[in-house]
Amino acid sequence: MTSSTPKSQSFNGYDIHFNQNTVADLFQKYEDIGFIYPAKKEFLAPHFQQIKSNWEKLQGTSEDLLWMMTNDQKKEKHFASISVWKSSNYGLLAQHLVSDGNPFLSLKVMLAAQYRAEHHYDESQVRSSQNWFRPDNRYAFRIFASMFEKLGNEKASLLRFEYLHQSLDKIGEKKQNQFEINEVTGIDTELISFVKKQYGNVFVRAEELDQEDVQLRKIAADFKKYGMDRSRKVLKIKDKESKKVIACIIANRAPIGLNFSFFENRAYYILDENLSKIQRTKLLPVMNQQIKTYYADFEFQKIPIATDGQTAEVLQEQGAHFFKTYMQSIWMREGFAQWYEHIESFLQRIERRMSQKAA
């Protein structure tokens, strides 16, 4: 890593502040602008003090486990911010793009975060970045869907996930002898082949399933320095009769609330797209039971599940609560420069329109 970033700096010509706001000030901005709206405030309320404490402990760490970019134009009363956290050994998750409705400032803080991701870290530190957004957010979809088209599926990924919450107290005991379930603790070619078939090679690389440290022990050690746990559990599920991999679980545990939708604790339920509804109905209670203990001490007492539409339908029938639909956008390091240029092109269009109006 290069030398630490000053709190106010020009990122490729854009004046952006780095970690200047306190967490308390940032959260207040979130509420003032409406990013923390009443329903979200109620959702976060039982855990809000813990979330605030987690952010305060991680902001400004030497390992850059959590950092923020802001553009606060107090005179004009405009504000925009984005936060980024180290979600895996080599991956960043950019999130909480918040502004008072000014697209110009939103794009500026996005560019500043991406500029830092590309130029502050080398390939031994950061190899991918991702964000999550709602498909009904037309502006975000326009930007990131077109980004995927530009970078292509060797440098980027754009996947749709149904996001559900499975209450731990609704998971019962389930005897089964139909499936073979094994924990993956290193490189597993069967798992890689299966996930690649379902979600593509970029997802495999960004989620670091092709790395020996599939349990993320390296990043866990960094979080441990600050009294926090970060881990991952990966389960591979085979049909005993066919001996084929038919599903897997990639379950993450991290300090609660690093993302306000709890993406930091998401469990991917990845099922063979060819499984019938009957097969999913038999398999999913077993998957829930297998991962229940891993989430037993999770403050939310629910498993945040990211999965496909067919699986989400069955999970809801079995008692899971549907939360929202999200798009996951991933871009690999070899696409960082193109990603920056793509976002900058949107900013330049706005700048031209502003110039024309001022003329």
N, C-alpha and C positions, 0 to 999 in steps of 0.2 A: 504494500500500500504506500502511496505517496504521502507527503507531509499533510497534516490535518488541514481541513478546509476552513478558511476564515469565515466569520459569521456573516459578513456582507462581501459579496464578490460578484464580478462580472463573469457570467457564464456565457462564453462565446458572444459577448456583446449585450447580454440581457442582465440588468441589475436585479439580482435575486438574493434573498437572505437565507443563510444556512443555519438551521437550529437556533434562530434568534428568539423565537417565541418560547415562553415556558409552556409546559403541557397544560397548565391551568388556563393560561391565556388562549392557547389554541383551541381547547375544548369549549371555552366561552364563545370564541368566534364561530365554532361549529354550530353552537346553539343559536347565536344571534342571526346567523345567515339562514338557518333552517335545515342544515345537514343533520343535526340532531333534532328531529321533529318529535312531537308528543309521543307517537307510538314507539319510535325508536328509543326515546328517553325511558319510557316504561319498560321496554325490553331489556335495556342495559342497567336499569336502576339497581337490581339486586347485586350487581357485580361492579358497579361504577367506581367505587373507591379502590377496589383491587386493580381494575383496569388502569385508572389514573396512576396508581403506584407503580404498576408494571412499566408504563410509558416513561415515567420519571426516572426509574432505575436504568432503563436502556438507552434513553436519549443521551447522546454525547459519549457513548462508550468507545473505547479505542478500537474495538472491532467493528464499529459502525453497525450495530445490531438494529438500530432504529434511528432514522434521521428525517428531517423535514426541510422542505424548500418553501419559502413564502415570498409573496410580493404584496406588501402592505402600503398602499398609497393613502396615508391618513388624510392628506389635504383634500384629495378627490373622493375620499371615503370608499375606496375600492380595495378589495382583498381577494387573494387566491393562495391556495396552499396545496401541497401534495406531501404525503408521507411514504417512506420506503423502509421496509425491514428485510433483514437477511433471513430468508425463509428456508434455505437449505445450505449445504456446504458451499455451493457455487451459484446460488440463485437469489435474485432480488424479487420482491413483490411490491410493486408500486400501487398505491391505493389512496382512497379518500381525497380524490381531486375535488376540492371545495372552493367555490368562489361566490361572489355576490351576483353572478349572472354575466360576468364580463368574460367572453370567450378569449379575448386578447390576452388577458392575464393568465387564464387557465392554460393556454398553450405555452406561455412563457415559462411557467413553473414546471410543466411537463418536459419541456426542452432542457431546462436546467438540470432536472433530475436525471434525464437520459445522458446529458453531456458528462455529468459526474460519474454515472455508471460506466461509461465508455473510457473516460480519460483519467479518472482517479484510481481505477483498479485495472490490473492486468488479467490475462486469461487464467492465471493460477488462482485468482480470487473470485472473479465473476465471469460466468459463461452464459447466463441466460437471465431474462427478466420477464415478468408477467404481470398482468392486471386482470381484474374481473369487472364486468359491467353488465347492466341490464340490457337485454335485446330491445326493449321498448324505449331505451334512451337513444333517440334517433341520431343525435349529434355524435355520441360515442360510437354507435354502430357504424355511422358513416366514416369516421376516422379509422377505426381499427379493422373493420371488414375490408376497406380498401387497402389498408396496410398489409393485410394478409395476402391480398391479390398481388400486391407489388413484390413482396419478399418471396412468395412461393412456399410450398410445403416442405422444403428442405431447410429453410431458415425460420419459419414461423408456423404457428398453429392457431386455429380458431375453433374452439369446441363449445358446444351447448351442454349445460348441465342443469338438471333439476336439483334443487337444494332443499333437503328435508331435515327435520329433527326427529330422531327416534328416541323416545323416553326410555331410560334404562329400566324403570320399574315396570315397563310393559313387555320386557323381553323375558320370556319364560324358558324353562328347560326343554330341550329338544333332543331326544335320542335319535341317532342316525347311524346307519352303516352303509349309506349309499355313496358318501363322498370321502375322499382322502385329502386331508388338510395338513399342510406343512408350512412352517414359518421359513421365510427366506431371509438369510443373514449375509449373503454376499451376491456375487454375480450369478444369476440363474438364467441360462439361455432359454429355457422353456417359458419362464415368466416374460422375459423380454420379447420373445416372439409373439406371445399371446397379446400383450399390451400393445405392441406395435401394430398388430392386425386390427385392434379395436380403435386405437386413438392416434396411431402414427408415430414415426420415429422422433419427431421433435418433442412430443410429450414424454417419450421414454428418456430422451437426453436431458430435458429440463427438470424432470422429476428425479433424475440421477439414478435410474434403475439399472443403468449400464455401468455403475461404479461399484467398487468393492464395498464401500461404506454405505450400503443401502439403508442401514439403520440410523444414519446421520449422527454418528458418535462424535465426529469432528466439531460440528456446529453445537452439539449438545454440551461439549466441554466449554465452549465460549459462554453459553448461557449460564452454565453452572457457576462461573466466576461471580455472577451477580445474584446467586441464590435462586436460580430459576431452572426449571426442567424443560428440555426440548428433546423429543425422541420420535421415532417412527417404527411402526410395526407393519410388516408386509406378510400377508398370508396368501399362499397359492392353493387353489382348490381344484381337485381333479375328480372326474367321474370314475368310480372304481371299476366299472364295467369296461368303459372305452379306454381308460388310462389317459384321457386327454384333459388338458387344462380347460376348465369351463368358466372359471371366475377367479378373481383375486380381490383382496382388500389392501389398500394402501392407507394406513391410518396414521394421522399426525397428532402429536400432543405438543403443546406450546403454551406459554403464559397466556391466560385468557384475555381476550379483548385487544390483542395487537391489531386485529381487524374487527370492526364493529359488527360484522356479520359472523364472526368467529371462524373465518376461513383458516385461521392458524391451527385450528383443531379439526379440520375436515378429514373425513374418511372417504376415499374414493371406493365405491362399489362398482367394479368393472366386471360385467358379465358378457359371455359370448353372445354376440348380437343375434345368433340363430336359435338361442334357447326359446322354447315355447313358454307361454304364460304358466302352464301347469308346472314346467320345470323350474321356473323362477319362484313360483309359489312354494315349492318344496325346499328350494335352496336358501331363500332369503332368511327364514327363521334360524337356520343353522349358521349363516354368516353373522347375524346379529348376536347370537349366543357366543360365537367364537371371539368376538371383539369386545363384548360387554365388559369383561374384567379390566381391559386396558383403559376404559373410560370411567372406571368405578369411582376414582377420586376427582373427576372433572367437575368443577364448580357448577357448571350448567346442568349437569345430570341428564344430558341428552347427547346423542351422537349426531354431530352435523354431517350429513351424508350428501355427497355429490355423485350423481349417477345419471343414467340415460332415462328417457321418457318411459319406456316399457317397464323398466325396473321400478321407477318412481310410482307408477300406477299400482303395482302390486304392493309396494311398501305402504302406500296409503291405505289400501284395503286391509292391511295387517296392523294398522294403528299408527303409522308414522304421520307426522304433521308436515304438510307441504309448506315451505317458507317462500321461496321465490325461484324464478328462473334466471340463470346467469350465463354469460358468455365468458370463457376463459381465453384470453389472448396471450400468446407466448411468442417471444422473439429471441433468437439465439445471438450470441456475440457476433458471429459473422454477418448478421443483419443489423447490428447496432447503428452503423453509419447511415444505412438506407432508411431505417426507422426515423432517425433524427431528421433527415432530409424530407421525409414524407410529412412529418408533423410541421416542420418549418414551412413547407409549401402552403399549408393552411394558414399559418400566421402571416405569411407574406401577402396572401389574398386579402386578409383583413386589413393589413397595413395599407395596401393599395386603395381599398375602399375608403379608409379613413382619410388618406391623402386627397382623394378625389372630392370628398365631401368638404374638406377644409379649403380646397382651391376656389 
